[in-house]
Amino acid sequence: MESSHQTILDHAMQAPFEVWLAISNKARAPRMDYSPPRIARFSATALIDGIEAHQIDGVTVRVTNVATYRG
């Protein structure tokens, strides 16, 4: 079985079909030229619940793990 880090890295190396972003309820949605993002608006508490930090090529990537999300 692959580690979750390797799975995330494999997906990060591919061009995404869709990009989902979790942002605050009050935040302005970002504008992107390539592939308009799908926006999920979360409360402040929900933005930090179930988050896992992974290092990919020296960059910390925060990923929501729905299995540990308690919202």
C-alpha positions in Angstrom: 0.0 0.0 0.0 1.3 3.4 -0.9 1.9 6.0 1.8 -0.4 9.0 1.8 2.6 11.2 1.1 3.4 9.3 -2.1 -0.2 9.3 -3.2 -0.5 13.1 -2.7 2.8 13.6 -4.5 1.7 11.5 -7.5 -1.5 13.5 -7.8 0.4 16.8 -7.4 2.6 15.9 -10.4 -0.4 15.7 -12.7 -2.4 18.6 -14.3 -5.6 18.7 -12.3 -9.0 18.3 -13.8 -10.5 20.5 -11.1 -9.0 22.5 -8.3 -11.0 22.8 -5.1 -10.1 25.5 -2.5 -11.5 25.7 1.0 -11.7 29.4 2.0 -13.3 31.4 4.8 -17.0 32.2 4.6 -16.0 35.9 4.3 -13.0 35.6 2.0 -13.0 36.8 -1.5 -12.7 34.0 -4.0 -9.3 34.0 -5.9 -9.2 34.6 -9.6 -7.2 32.1 -11.6 -6.6 32.2 -15.4 -6.2 28.4 -15.6 -9.0 26.1 -14.6 -11.4 28.2 -12.5 -11.3 26.8 -8.9 -14.3 25.2 -7.2 -14.8 27.0 -4.0 -15.9 25.5 -0.7 -16.7 28.0 2.0 -15.9 27.0 5.6 -16.2 28.5 9.0 -13.0 29.4 10.8 -13.2 26.2 12.9 -13.9 24.0 9.9 -10.8 25.4 8.1 -8.5 23.9 10.7 -10.4 20.7 11.6 -9.1 17.5 9.9 -6.0 19.2 8.3 -2.9 17.2 7.6 0.4 18.9 6.7 2.6 17.1 4.1 6.0 18.2 2.8 6.2 18.0 -1.0 9.5 19.1 -2.6 10.2 21.3 0.5 6.7 23.0 0.5 4.2 22.4 3.2 0.9 21.4 1.6 -2.2 21.4 3.8 -4.8 18.7 2.9 -8.2 18.1 4.5 -8.6 14.5 5.5 -12.4 13.9 5.4 -12.0 10.8 7.5 -10.8 12.9 10.5 -13.0 15.9 9.9 -15.4 16.4 12.8 -17.6 19.2 11.3 
